[in-house]
Amino acid sequence: MASATLAYLSYAKAACWSRTLARAGCSVCGRRSLCRSSSRLHSGMPAWVIDQYGTNGVLRFTDELTVPVVKVDSEVMIQVHAASLNPLDISMRGGYGANLLNLRRDPMSVMQSDSEFPLILGRDVSGVVVDCGSGVTHFSPGDEVWAAVPPWKQGSLAEFVTLTEYEVSHKPKSLSHTEAASIPYVAATAMSALINAGGLCRDNCSNKRVLITGGSGGVGTFSIQLLKAWGAHITVTCSQNAEGLVRGLGADDVADYTAGDVAEKLDMMEKFDVILDSVGGDTEQWALGLLKPWSGAKYVTLVTPFLLNTDSTGLLDGTIRSGCTLQNKAVQNMLSNGVFYRWGFYAPDGPALDEVSRLVDAGKILPVVEAHFPFSQVPQAFQKLEQGHARGKTVVRVADEEEGLTQAEESVDTYGEAPEQEHVRETLRPN
């Protein structure tokens, strides 16, 4: 069944890939004619890969990558309609986390160099199920789904991806694939940090004061909306030109880090119950003092040295060093002012995305897309992300999706400056 499905899908899309790449004038390494027989088509798929770690120049397009198949009972195979990029993709392109991620991919390959290549990046996917393992109970072929692809698995910058059903969720009915692809990875990361490390949930957030550093990026814009839906009071740090965006999403107070000492501004406010730090650097040196002392307040940072340590000193030494660093900081902050110091990490969680889907369809969470690119322009999408100062997500349209894009492209919404603005629609800017 899977073979027949792939043959049909590949045959239907072959002309599309040819037209897209021709329009872009894209250089294709090792490319053969896309007009092949179905028996050949289903053996390969279009994808952007890297064969070594490096800068943007290592990205390579191929239309002959082996198509992934369902190998275990709990897996689903998804035809990718849209993907989006995260800062992690830039880091992974340069080799970030390679030691630990390779061990997670295949424990037997730890002594083999370059065993992960060709590697597909892309951590978000929105698409359609085309095949299911015999043990899958929540999905069927034809279902529209979305998911956050774990960093140790092949990514979504390809025509197909396989995941377990526990990593997948039904896509919100109110979103197009392009819109939906902007949410899963930042949602999984933010929810893991806020719930597992920060101890927050929809039942205990009322009147909780939360500070989010770097509020205009992907994790920040999602966290603002989630916490607002849960009833928290939200303060955000961002630049002045992002203030309209974050206020429109639900931020109550905004501290402009470009206009003077942001720590001094925040110190004049009431203390916080939770701080979510997505900036890192010297932030924790001044942010920890903004928490309510001896009241169970928590500082959660998403910028940790764990993977950098395992990359630089090896798996064992890096893990020990990271554990000692975390323990020392946790003990020091608990003894000095009674606050919890914690690291936040991404965790795959399909059921959590089910809750996000309900909030999206209820209008509580909106996608925030700063830019979108066709599949032929993945290198340009990486360049856009590397410019920094994000105002939402950068999305890649893997499959043509005319319906749902036209209206957004014809009317580019702006993030209102008025505090009474209730809804912020994403900006879909063609490139």
C-alpha positions in Angstrom: 0.0 0.0 0.0 2.8 2.4 0.9 4.6 1.8 -2.4 1.5 2.5 -4.4 0.7 5.6 -2.4 4.2 7.0 -2.9 4.2 6.2 -6.6 0.9 8.2 -7.1 2.0 11.2 -5.0 5.4 11.4 -6.6 3.9 11.2 -10.1 1.4 14.0 -9.3 4.1 16.3 -7.9 6.9 15.8 -10.4 5.9 18.5 -12.7 5.4 20.9 -9.8 9.0 20.4 -8.6 10.3 20.9 -12.1 8.4 24.2 -12.6 9.4 25.5 -9.1 13.1 24.9 -9.5 13.1 26.2 -13.1 11.5 29.5 -12.0 14.0 29.9 -9.2 17.0 29.1 -11.4 18.0 26.7 -8.7 21.2 24.8 -9.0 20.5 21.1 -8.3 23.4 18.8 -7.4 23.2 15.4 -8.9 19.8 16.1 -10.4 18.3 13.9 -13.1 15.1 14.6 -15.1 12.1 15.0 -12.9 9.9 13.5 -15.6 10.6 9.9 -14.8 8.4 6.8 -14.6 6.4 6.2 -11.5 8.5 3.1 -10.7 11.6 5.4 -10.4 9.8 8.4 -8.9 8.6 6.6 -5.7 12.2 5.6 -4.9 13.4 9.2 -4.4 12.0 12.5 -3.0 13.0 16.1 -3.2 14.8 17.5 -0.1 17.3 20.0 1.1 20.2 18.3 2.9 23.6 18.9 4.2 26.5 16.6 3.7 28.8 18.3 6.2 28.5 21.0 8.8 29.1 24.6 7.9 27.5 27.8 6.7 24.7 28.3 4.2 26.8 27.0 1.4 26.5 23.4 2.7 22.8 23.3 1.9 22.2 21.1 -1.2 19.0 20.3 -3.1 18.4 16.7 -4.3 15.4 15.0 -5.8 16.8 11.5 -5.2 16.8 11.2 -1.4 15.5 7.9 -0.2 11.8 8.2 0.7 11.3 7.4 4.4 8.9 4.5 5.1 6.9 3.3 8.1 9.1 0.9 10.0 7.4 0.4 13.3 3.7 0.0 14.3 3.4 3.4 15.9 4.8 5.5 13.0 2.9 7.7 10.6 4.3 9.0 7.3 3.4 12.6 6.4 3.5 14.4 3.1 5.0 17.8 4.0 3.0 20.8 2.9 4.9 23.5 4.9 7.8 23.6 7.2 9.4 26.5 9.2 12.9 27.4 10.4 14.1 27.9 14.0 17.4 29.2 15.3 18.2 25.6 16.2 18.3 24.8 12.4 21.1 27.3 12.0 23.0 25.9 14.9 22.5 22.3 13.8 23.7 23.3 10.3 27.0 24.3 12.0 27.2 21.0 14.0 25.6 22.1 17.2 24.7 19.1 19.4 26.2 16.6 16.9 27.7 14.3 19.5 24.6 13.8 21.6 22.1 13.9 18.7 24.1 11.2 16.8 24.0 9.0 19.9 20.3 9.5 20.1 19.8 8.7 16.4 21.9 5.5 16.6 23.8 4.4 19.7 25.8 2.0 17.6 27.2 4.8 15.4 28.8 6.8 18.1 32.3 5.7 16.9 31.5 6.4 13.2 32.1 9.9 11.9 29.7 11.5 9.4 27.1 8.7 10.0 24.3 11.3 10.2 24.7 12.6 6.6 22.9 13.4 4.4 21.0 15.3 7.1 17.7 17.0 6.6 17.0 20.1 8.8 13.6 21.6 9.6 11.8 21.1 13.0 8.2 22.1 12.1 5.8 20.3 9.8 2.3 20.7 8.6 1.0 18.2 6.1 -1.2 15.2 5.3 -0.9 11.6 6.6 -0.2 9.2 3.7 0.6 6.0 5.6 0.2 4.5 9.1 1.7 1.7 11.0 -0.6 -1.1 12.1 -0.6 0.1 15.7 -1.6 3.7 15.0 -5.0 4.5 16.4 -5.4 8.3 16.3 -4.6 9.0 12.6 -5.6 7.7 9.2 -4.3 8.5 5.7 -5.8 11.8 4.5 -5.7 13.4 8.0 -4.3 16.9 8.1 -1.7 17.0 10.9 1.1 19.1 12.4 4.1 18.2 14.5 7.4 19.3 16.0 10.2 17.1 14.5 12.7 16.0 17.2 16.2 17.2 16.5 17.5 13.6 16.4 15.2 12.7 13.5 15.3 13.7 9.8 13.7 17.0 9.4 10.8 18.5 7.4 12.6 20.2 4.5 11.6 17.3 2.4 8.6 15.9 0.6 8.0 13.3 3.3 8.8 12.7 7.0 8.0 9.9 9.4 7.2 10.4 13.1 5.5 8.4 15.8 1.8 9.1 16.4 2.7 10.4 19.9 4.7 13.3 18.3 1.8 14.2 15.9 -1.4 16.1 16.4 -4.4 17.0 14.2 -3.8 20.4 12.6 -6.1 23.3 13.6 -9.0 23.5 11.2 -8.8 27.3 11.1 -5.2 27.5 9.8 -3.7 26.8 6.4 -0.6 24.6 6.3 1.6 27.7 5.9 0.2 29.2 9.0 0.2 26.0 11.0 3.8 25.2 10.3 4.9 28.3 12.3 3.7 26.9 15.6 4.6 23.3 16.6 8.3 23.5 17.6 8.0 26.8 19.5 4.8 25.5 21.2 6.5 22.3 22.3 9.5 24.2 23.6 7.6 26.8 25.4 5.1 24.4 27.0 7.9 22.1 28.1 9.7 25.1 29.7 6.6 26.8 31.2 4.9 23.6 32.5 7.7 21.1 33.3 10.3 23.6 34.5 8.2 26.7 35.4 5.3 24.8 37.1 2.7 26.8 35.3 -0.6 25.5 33.9 -4.0 26.9 32.9 -5.3 26.2 36.5 -2.7 28.2 38.4 -1.7 31.1 36.2 -4.4 33.6 37.4 -2.6 36.8 38.5 0.9 35.1 38.2 3.5 37.7 37.0 5.6 36.3 34.2 8.6 38.0 32.5 9.6 36.8 29.0 12.9 38.0 27.6 13.1 38.2 23.8 9.3 38.3 23.5 9.1 39.0 19.7 10.7 35.8 18.5 8.9 32.5 17.9 9.0 31.2 21.5 8.2 34.6 22.9 5.1 35.3 20.7 3.7 31.9 21.4 4.3 32.1 25.1 2.6 35.5 25.4 -0.5 34.1 23.8 -0.5 30.9 25.8 0.0 32.7 29.2 -2.6 35.3 28.3 -5.1 32.5 27.6 -4.2 31.0 31.0 -4.8 34.4 32.8 -1.2 35.4 33.6 0.1 39.0 33.8 2.9 39.2 31.2 5.9 41.5 30.9 8.1 41.3 27.8 11.5 42.7 26.8 11.8 43.6 23.1 12.9 46.5 20.9 10.6 49.5 20.4 9.6 48.5 16.9 8.2 45.2 18.2 6.1 46.7 20.9 2.9 46.9 18.8 3.3 43.2 18.0 3.7 41.9 21.6 1.0 44.2 23.0 -1.3 43.0 20.3 -0.6 39.4 21.3 -1.4 40.1 25.0 1.6 41.6 26.7 0.6 43.8 29.6 4.0 45.6 30.1 6.8 46.1 27.7 10.5 47.0 28.5 12.4 48.3 25.5 16.0 47.0 25.7 17.2 49.5 23.1 16.2 52.5 25.3 18.5 52.5 28.3 19.1 50.0 31.0 16.4 47.4 30.7 17.3 45.8 34.1 16.8 49.1 35.8 13.3 49.5 34.2 12.3 46.1 35.2 13.6 46.5 38.7 11.1 49.3 39.2 8.2 46.9 38.6 6.7 44.4 41.0 8.7 41.2 41.3 7.9 38.2 39.1 6.8 34.7 39.8 8.4 33.1 36.7 11.0 34.3 34.2 11.3 32.6 30.8 14.6 33.6 29.3 15.1 32.9 25.6 18.0 35.4 25.2 20.7 34.0 27.4 24.1 35.8 27.6 24.3 38.0 30.7 20.5 38.0 31.2 20.5 35.8 34.2 23.0 38.1 36.0 20.4 40.7 36.4 17.1 38.8 35.9 17.4 36.5 38.9 17.1 39.5 41.2 13.7 40.3 39.6 12.1 37.2 41.1 10.0 37.2 44.3 12.3 35.9 47.0 11.4 32.9 49.2 8.0 32.4 47.4 8.7 29.5 45.0 9.6 31.8 42.1 11.3 30.1 39.1 13.9 31.2 36.6 13.8 29.1 33.4 16.4 29.6 30.7 16.2 28.0 27.2 19.9 28.9 26.6 21.9 26.2 28.2 25.6 25.0 27.8 24.6 21.3 27.7 25.0 20.6 24.0 28.0 23.0 23.7 29.7 21.0 26.5 29.1 17.6 24.9 30.3 19.0 21.6 33.5 20.4 23.0 34.5 17.9 25.7 32.7 14.7 24.7 29.5 13.0 25.9 30.6 11.9 29.3 32.7 14.9 30.4 30.2 17.3 28.8 27.3 15.8 30.7 29.1 15.8 34.0 30.2 19.4 33.5 26.7 20.5 32.6 25.2 18.7 35.6 27.7 20.3 37.9 26.9 23.7 36.5 23.2 23.3 36.8 23.5 21.9 40.4 25.8 24.7 41.5 23.5 27.5 40.2 20.4 25.8 41.5 21.8 25.4 45.0 23.3 28.9 45.1 20.1 30.6 44.1 17.9 28.5 46.4 20.2 29.3 49.4 20.7 33.0 48.6 17.1 34.1 47.8 14.9 31.0 47.7 14.3 30.9 43.9 14.4 27.9 41.7 17.0 28.0 38.8 16.1 25.6 36.0 16.9 24.7 32.4 14.2 24.4 29.8 14.3 22.0 26.9 12.2 21.0 23.9 10.2 17.8 24.5 8.1 16.1 21.8 4.5 16.0 22.9 1.6 15.4 20.5 -1.1 15.6 23.2 0.2 19.1 24.2 -0.3 20.1 20.5 -3.8 18.9 20.8 -4.4 21.5 23.5 -2.7 24.1 21.4 -4.9 23.2 18.4 -8.0 23.8 20.5 -6.7 27.2 21.6 -5.9 28.1 18.0 -9.4 27.2 16.8 -10.9 29.1 19.7 -9.0 32.2 18.6 -6.8 32.3 21.6 -3.5 31.7 19.8 -2.7 33.1 16.4 0.2 32.2 14.1 2.9 34.9 13.8 4.6 34.5 10.4 7.2 37.1 9.5 8.1 35.8 6.1 7.5 32.8 3.9 9.5 31.3 1.0 8.9 28.7 -1.7 10.8 25.4 -1.4 13.3 26.4 -4.0 14.5 29.2 -1.8 15.4 27.4 1.4 18.9 29.0 1.4 17.3 32.4 1.3 15.0 31.5 4.1 18.1 30.6 6.2 19.7 33.9 5.4 16.5 35.7 6.5 16.6 33.9 9.8 20.3 34.6 10.3 19.6 38.3 10.2 18.1 38.1 13.7 15.6 40.4 15.4 12.8 38.1 14.4 9.2 39.2 14.5 7.7 35.7 14.4 8.5 32.7 12.2 10.1 32.1 8.8 8.0 29.5 6.9 8.9 27.3 3.9 6.1 26.2 1.5 7.1 22.7 0.6 4.0 22.0 -1.5 2.1 24.6 -3.5 -0.7 25.9 -1.4 -2.6 28.5 -3.4 -5.8 28.3 -1.3 -5.4 30.2 2.0 -2.4 32.2 0.9 -4.1 34.5 -1.7 -6.0 36.6 0.7 -3.1 37.0 3.1 -0.8 38.0 0.3 -3.3 40.5 -1.1 -3.8 42.2 2.3 -0.7 42.6 4.4 -1.8 43.3 8.0 0.2 45.5 10.3 0.6 45.0 14.0 -1.6 47.7 15.5 -0.2 50.3 17.9 -3.5 50.7 19.7 -3.6 48.9 23.1 -7.3 47.9 22.5 -6.3 45.7 19.5 -7.8 42.3 20.3 -6.4 40.2 17.4 -3.1 40.2 15.6 -3.0 38.5 12.2 0.3 37.2 10.9 2.2 39.0 8.1 2.7 36.8 5.1 5.3 38.6 3.1 6.3 37.0 -0.3 10.0 37.0 -1.0 
